[in-house]
Amino acid sequence: MSYFRQIVCCFIVLFLFSCAGENPISAQTKNLSIAWQQHSLVCIAEEGGYPRMKRLGDGSLLVAYENRKGDVLIKKSIDGGVTWSNPVIAFTGFDVIDNENGRSARINIANPEIIQLPNNDILIACNFRPNKDEVYPFSIAIKRSRDNGKTWGEEQIVYRAAPRFIDGCWEPSFLLLPDGRIQLYFANENPYQQSNEQEISMIESGDNGLTWSSEITTVSFRAGFRDGMPVPATDGKDIYVAIEDNGNEQFKPFIVKNSIKDNWKEPVFAHSSNRYSPLKVPLPSSVYAGAPYLIRTSEGIYVLSFQTTENRTYNWELSTMEVAISDKPSDFISPSQPFSVPLNKEAKWNSLCDLGNREIAAVSSTNFRSDKIGIWMIKGKIVKNEN
């Protein structure tokens, strides 16, 4: 072989290697779907709502949920979700009295979300919801566990909105950045007290959640509408936040994104290129598809869930969980429903958990097998489609 031809061959080999290395996951996962494992189906709690699950560093599973009585409970599994511990109360609802006007209110605790930090501490964030207006502010509060969820410390209120339902704050969700910062995202009506609008806000901590930024960062806002229910994920370079966006008739899952470096210096407005619909096949405008949840697995695969009325009734209260998958935070495909939910039942306020080894868990508050709405889990394996 001539010297020139040897050089050409070397360049070709190097080119092929470089192309293969651009996105090695894409070649493996572009034809993937989720095979739901019916034998793994388990009822975690006979009654409850809004479940959120995390796999801890020791391999155990921790789930937080509302007990529908105003408290937030924690359960743990050390056998991969087959059996679950007795519940531990993380947050208890409480009563307050406004001494100035003599009015009282019950403060119910809702919307739990959990995260484990690199030092193994666990944080739980919740939404304080007073049942009467003008008594106590709607708030976001956190607690810390230093013993893997067995006990929880004192509450810390990290954000206060207005003391009325129409100007509240909702649905906190954590993100841990590569440099150790913790971000806390939530839906926020407080800045728009003269309208029915809502934004996605964020505060952050640089000391493992001991202190938090006093000023909120506006992540996204669509004028005249209601961005809601944020759930963030990161690939180490960019931040992707799944939200529900009602800018086109019904709520739909959208993603707003920003680089970690820029860190939301400018909000993502309605027509920004950093706001997009993540589904490869868009849903009809008349279909409701709210309450999205986004994870990025340890293998770099993105999984997105939402609750939808597609092929069901038009009553969003009777929506069901649907899950889609992608090798990137866009073009989600292979939608599937983890739970077989009759048209007169529901599976709502759902979440996802990465279990490792291309296995995930779908968690829902559903009455698909009962008269009561309880907490159910099913595992799914990410598999390669044959065609």
C-alpha positions as CSV (number, residue, x, y, z in Angstrom):
1,M,0.0,0.0,0.0
2,S,1.4,3.4,-1.0
3,Y,2.1,6.0,1.7
4,F,-0.7,8.2,0.4
5,R,-3.3,5.4,0.5
6,Q,-2.1,4.6,4.1
7,I,-2.7,8.2,5.1
8,V,-6.2,8.2,3.5
9,C,-7.2,4.9,5.2
10,C,-6.1,6.4,8.6
11,F,-8.2,9.5,8.0
12,I,-11.2,7.3,7.1
13,V,-10.8,5.2,10.3
14,L,-10.4,8.2,12.4
15,F,-13.5,9.8,10.8
16,L,-15.6,6.7,11.5
17,F,-14.5,6.5,15.1
18,S,-15.3,10.1,15.6
19,C,-18.8,9.8,14.2
20,A,-19.5,6.8,16.3
21,G,-18.4,8.7,19.3
22,E,-20.6,11.7,18.8
23,N,-23.7,10.0,20.3
24,P,-23.1,6.4,21.2
25,I,-26.3,6.1,23.1
26,S,-28.4,7.2,20.1
27,A,-27.4,4.2,18.0
28,Q,-28.4,1.9,20.8
29,T,-31.6,3.5,21.9
30,K,-33.3,5.1,19.0
31,N,-35.5,2.0,18.6
32,L,-36.2,1.5,22.3
33,S,-39.4,1.1,24.3
34,I,-40.4,0.1,27.8
35,A,-41.6,-3.4,28.6
36,W,-43.7,-3.1,31.8
37,Q,-43.3,-6.1,34.1
38,Q,-46.7,-7.0,35.4
39,H,-45.3,-9.3,38.1
40,S,-43.6,-6.3,39.7
41,L,-47.0,-4.5,40.3
42,V,-47.3,-3.6,44.0
43,C,-49.6,-1.4,46.1
44,I,-47.3,0.7,48.3
45,A,-50.2,2.4,50.2
46,E,-53.9,1.7,50.1
47,E,-54.7,5.4,50.2
48,G,-52.6,8.4,49.1
49,G,-51.6,10.7,46.4
50,Y,-48.7,12.5,44.6
51,P,-46.0,9.8,45.1
52,R,-42.4,10.6,44.4
53,M,-39.7,7.9,44.6
54,K,-35.9,7.9,44.7
55,R,-33.3,5.1,44.7
56,L,-30.8,5.8,47.5
57,G,-27.1,5.3,47.5
58,D,-27.4,2.0,49.4
59,G,-29.8,0.6,46.8
60,S,-33.0,1.0,48.9
61,L,-36.1,2.8,47.6
62,L,-37.7,5.8,49.4
63,V,-41.2,7.0,48.5
64,A,-42.9,10.1,49.7
65,Y,-46.6,10.8,49.3
66,E,-49.6,12.6,50.6
67,N,-51.9,10.6,52.9
68,R,-54.9,12.8,51.9
69,K,-55.4,13.9,55.5
70,G,-53.0,16.8,55.2
71,D,-49.7,15.0,56.1
72,V,-46.8,13.7,54.0
73,L,-45.6,10.2,54.7
74,I,-42.4,8.2,53.9
75,K,-42.0,4.5,53.2
76,K,-38.9,2.5,52.4
77,S,-38.1,-0.7,50.6
78,I,-34.9,-2.7,51.0
79,D,-35.9,-5.5,48.6
80,G,-36.4,-3.5,45.3
81,G,-39.9,-2.5,46.0
82,V,-41.4,-5.9,46.8
83,T,-42.3,-5.0,50.4
84,W,-42.5,-1.6,52.1
85,S,-41.9,-0.4,55.6
86,N,-44.6,1.1,57.9
87,P,-45.0,4.8,57.1
88,V,-43.0,7.6,58.8
89,I,-44.5,11.0,59.0
90,A,-42.1,13.6,57.4
91,F,-44.5,16.6,57.5
92,T,-47.6,16.9,59.7
93,G,-50.5,19.3,58.8
94,F,-51.1,22.0,61.5
95,D,-53.5,24.7,62.6
96,V,-52.7,28.4,62.8
97,I,-54.5,31.4,64.1
98,D,-54.1,34.9,62.8
99,N,-54.1,37.0,66.0
100,E,-54.8,40.2,64.2
101,N,-58.2,39.1,62.8
102,G,-58.9,36.1,64.9
103,R,-59.2,33.8,61.8
104,S,-57.8,30.3,61.8
105,A,-56.8,27.9,59.1
106,R,-55.6,24.3,58.6
107,I,-52.3,24.0,56.8
108,N,-52.3,20.9,54.7
109,I,-49.0,19.6,53.4
110,A,-48.8,18.6,49.7
111,N,-46.5,18.0,46.7
112,P,-43.6,16.2,48.3
113,E,-40.3,15.7,46.4
114,I,-37.1,14.1,47.6
115,I,-33.4,14.2,46.8
116,Q,-30.3,12.5,48.2
117,L,-27.2,14.7,48.4
118,P,-23.6,13.6,47.9
119,N,-23.1,13.6,51.7
120,N,-26.0,11.1,51.9
121,D,-28.4,13.6,53.6
122,I,-31.9,13.5,52.2
123,L,-34.0,16.6,51.6
124,I,-37.7,16.6,51.2
125,A,-39.6,19.7,49.9
126,C,-43.3,20.2,50.3
127,N,-46.0,22.7,49.6
128,F,-47.9,24.4,52.5
129,R,-51.5,24.9,51.6
130,P,-53.8,26.8,53.9
131,N,-57.5,25.8,53.6
132,K,-58.6,29.4,54.1
133,D,-57.4,32.6,52.5
134,E,-55.8,35.6,54.2
135,V,-54.5,33.6,57.2
136,Y,-51.2,32.0,56.3
137,P,-49.0,32.2,53.2
138,F,-48.8,29.4,50.6
139,S,-45.2,28.3,51.0
140,I,-42.4,25.9,50.0
141,A,-40.7,24.2,52.9
142,I,-37.9,21.6,53.3
143,K,-36.7,19.2,55.9
144,R,-33.6,17.1,56.2
145,S,-32.9,13.5,57.2
146,R,-29.4,12.4,58.2
147,D,-30.4,8.7,58.8
148,N,-31.7,7.6,55.4
149,G,-35.2,8.8,56.0
150,K,-35.9,7.3,59.4
151,T,-36.2,10.7,61.1
152,W,-36.7,14.3,59.9
153,G,-35.4,17.5,61.3
154,E,-37.0,20.9,61.7
155,E,-38.9,22.5,58.8
156,Q,-37.3,25.4,57.0
157,I,-39.6,27.6,54.9
158,V,-37.6,28.7,51.8
159,Y,-40.2,30.6,49.9
160,R,-43.5,32.4,50.8
161,A,-46.2,33.4,48.4
162,A,-49.4,35.2,49.1
163,P,-51.9,34.0,51.7
164,R,-54.6,33.2,49.1
165,F,-55.2,30.3,46.8
166,I,-55.2,32.3,43.6
167,D,-51.7,33.7,44.3
168,G,-50.0,30.6,45.7
169,C,-46.9,28.5,45.0
170,W,-46.9,24.9,44.1
171,E,-45.1,21.6,43.2
172,P,-41.4,21.9,44.3
173,S,-38.8,19.8,42.5
174,F,-35.0,19.4,43.1
175,L,-32.0,19.3,40.8
176,L,-28.4,18.6,41.9
177,L,-25.8,20.2,39.6
178,P,-22.3,18.8,38.9
179,D,-20.7,21.5,41.0
180,G,-22.8,20.6,44.1
181,R,-25.3,23.4,43.9
182,I,-28.9,22.4,44.6
183,Q,-31.7,24.0,42.7
184,L,-35.4,24.0,43.7
185,Y,-37.9,24.7,41.0
186,F,-41.6,25.4,41.7
187,A,-44.7,26.9,40.0
188,N,-45.4,30.4,41.2
189,E,-48.5,32.6,41.0
190,N,-47.2,35.2,43.5
191,P,-45.6,37.6,41.0
192,Y,-49.0,37.9,39.1
193,Q,-51.5,38.9,41.7
194,Q,-53.4,41.1,39.2
195,S,-53.9,38.2,36.8
196,N,-54.3,34.4,36.5
197,E,-50.8,33.9,35.1
198,Q,-48.1,31.7,36.6
199,E,-44.4,31.2,36.1
200,I,-41.7,28.6,36.9
201,S,-39.4,30.0,39.6
202,M,-36.2,28.7,41.0
203,I,-34.0,29.2,44.1
204,E,-30.7,27.6,44.8
205,S,-28.3,26.6,47.6
206,G,-24.6,26.3,47.6
207,D,-24.2,24.7,51.0
208,N,-26.2,21.4,50.8
209,G,-29.5,23.1,51.4
210,L,-28.7,24.9,54.7
211,T,-29.3,28.3,53.1
212,W,-31.1,29.4,50.0
213,S,-31.1,32.4,47.6
214,S,-33.5,35.1,48.8
215,E,-34.4,36.2,45.3
216,I,-36.2,34.0,42.9
217,T,-35.0,33.3,39.4
218,T,-37.7,33.3,36.7
219,V,-37.1,30.2,34.7
220,S,-40.1,30.4,32.2
221,F,-43.2,32.4,31.6
222,R,-45.8,32.4,28.9
223,A,-47.8,35.7,29.1
224,G,-51.5,35.1,29.6
225,F,-51.0,31.5,30.5
226,R,-49.8,29.2,33.3
227,D,-46.5,27.3,33.1
228,G,-46.7,24.7,35.8
229,M,-45.4,21.5,37.5
230,P,-41.7,21.8,36.8
231,V,-39.4,18.7,36.9
232,P,-35.7,19.3,36.0
233,A,-33.0,17.0,34.6
234,T,-29.4,17.6,33.5
235,D,-26.8,16.0,31.2
236,G,-24.0,17.9,33.0
237,K,-24.0,20.7,30.4
238,D,-27.6,21.8,30.0
239,I,-30.7,21.9,32.2
240,Y,-34.0,20.6,30.9
241,V,-37.2,21.3,32.8
242,A,-40.4,19.5,31.9
243,I,-43.4,21.7,32.5
244,E,-47.1,21.7,31.7
245,D,-47.9,24.5,29.2
246,N,-51.5,25.5,28.4
247,G,-50.6,27.9,25.6
248,N,-52.5,25.8,23.0
249,E,-56.0,25.0,24.3
250,Q,-55.1,22.2,26.8
251,F,-52.1,21.6,29.0
252,K,-49.3,19.7,27.2
253,P,-45.9,18.6,28.3
254,F,-43.2,21.1,27.2
255,I,-39.5,21.4,27.9
256,V,-37.7,24.6,28.7
257,K,-33.9,24.5,28.6
258,N,-30.8,26.5,29.5
259,S,-27.1,25.8,29.8
260,I,-25.8,25.4,33.3
261,K,-23.4,28.2,32.5
262,D,-26.2,30.7,31.6
263,N,-28.4,29.4,34.5
264,W,-31.6,31.2,33.4
265,K,-30.1,34.6,33.0
266,E,-33.1,35.3,30.8
267,P,-36.5,33.6,31.3
268,V,-37.8,31.3,28.6
269,F,-40.7,33.1,27.1
270,A,-43.5,31.9,24.8
271,H,-41.6,31.9,21.5
272,S,-38.1,31.2,22.7
273,S,-36.1,28.5,20.9
274,N,-35.5,27.1,24.4
275,R,-39.1,26.1,24.8
276,Y,-40.4,23.2,22.8
277,S,-42.8,20.3,22.6
278,P,-40.8,17.1,23.4
279,L,-43.1,14.5,21.7
280,K,-42.1,13.3,18.3
281,V,-45.8,12.8,17.4
282,P,-47.7,15.8,18.8
283,L,-50.9,15.3,20.6
284,P,-54.2,16.8,19.3
285,S,-54.8,20.3,20.7
286,S,-58.1,19.0,22.3
287,V,-56.2,16.3,24.4
288,Y,-55.2,17.2,27.9
289,A,-51.7,16.0,28.9
290,G,-50.6,17.6,32.1
291,A,-48.4,16.9,35.1
292,P,-45.2,15.9,33.3
293,Y,-42.3,14.1,35.0
294,L,-38.8,13.8,33.5
295,I,-35.8,11.7,34.4
296,R,-32.4,10.9,32.8
297,T,-31.3,7.4,33.6
298,S,-27.7,6.5,34.6
299,E,-27.3,5.2,31.0
300,G,-28.2,8.6,29.6
301,I,-31.7,7.7,28.4
302,Y,-34.5,10.2,28.9
303,V,-38.0,9.1,30.1
304,L,-41.0,11.4,30.2
305,S,-44.4,10.8,31.8
306,F,-47.6,12.8,31.8
307,Q,-51.3,12.2,32.6
308,T,-53.6,12.3,29.6
309,T,-57.1,12.0,28.3
310,E,-56.1,10.7,24.9
311,N,-58.5,8.0,23.8
312,R,-60.4,8.5,27.0
313,T,-63.2,10.9,28.1
314,Y,-62.7,14.7,28.0
315,N,-62.7,14.8,31.8
316,W,-59.1,15.4,32.8
317,E,-59.9,14.0,36.3
318,L,-60.1,10.6,34.6
319,S,-56.8,10.8,32.9
320,T,-54.2,8.1,33.0
321,M,-50.4,7.8,33.1
322,E,-48.5,7.6,29.8
323,V,-44.7,7.2,29.4
324,A,-42.5,8.0,26.4
325,I,-38.7,7.5,25.9
326,S,-35.8,9.0,23.9
327,D,-32.1,9.0,23.7
328,K,-32.2,12.9,23.9
329,P,-34.5,15.4,25.7
330,S,-36.7,15.6,22.6
331,D,-38.4,13.4,20.0
332,F,-39.9,11.2,22.7
333,I,-41.4,8.0,21.1
334,S,-43.0,4.7,22.0
335,P,-45.7,6.0,24.4
336,S,-47.1,3.3,26.7
337,Q,-49.4,3.1,29.7
338,P,-47.9,1.3,32.7
339,F,-51.3,0.8,34.4
340,S,-54.4,-0.6,32.8
341,V,-56.9,2.0,33.9
342,P,-60.6,1.7,33.1
343,L,-62.2,4.8,31.5
344,N,-64.1,5.6,34.7
345,K,-60.9,5.4,36.9
346,E,-57.7,7.5,37.1
347,A,-54.0,7.3,37.4
348,K,-52.7,10.8,38.2
349,W,-49.9,12.9,39.8
350,N,-47.4,10.3,38.6
351,S,-43.6,10.1,38.7
352,L,-40.7,8.0,37.5
353,C,-37.6,6.6,39.2
354,D,-34.4,5.3,37.7
355,L,-33.5,1.9,39.2
356,G,-30.3,1.3,37.2
357,N,-29.5,-1.4,34.7
358,R,-32.0,0.1,32.2
359,E,-34.9,-0.5,34.6
360,I,-37.3,2.2,35.8
361,A,-40.3,2.4,38.1
362,A,-43.5,4.2,37.3
363,V,-45.4,5.4,40.4
364,S,-49.0,6.6,40.5
365,S,-51.9,7.5,42.7
366,T,-54.6,5.5,41.1
367,N,-57.9,3.6,41.9
368,F,-57.5,1.3,38.9
369,R,-58.0,-1.8,41.2
370,S,-59.8,-0.3,44.1
371,D,-62.5,2.2,45.2
372,K,-59.8,4.2,47.0
373,I,-57.0,6.1,45.3
374,G,-53.8,4.5,46.5
375,I,-50.0,4.5,45.7
376,W,-49.0,1.9,43.1
377,M,-45.7,1.0,41.5
378,I,-44.7,-1.0,38.5
379,K,-41.3,-1.7,37.0
380,G,-40.4,-1.4,33.4
381,K,-37.4,-2.6,31.4
382,I,-36.0,-0.5,28.6
383,V,-35.7,-2.9,25.7
384,K,-34.8,-2.7,22.0
385,N,-37.6,-2.9,19.5
386,E,-37.4,-5.7,16.9
387,N,-38.5,-3.4,14.1
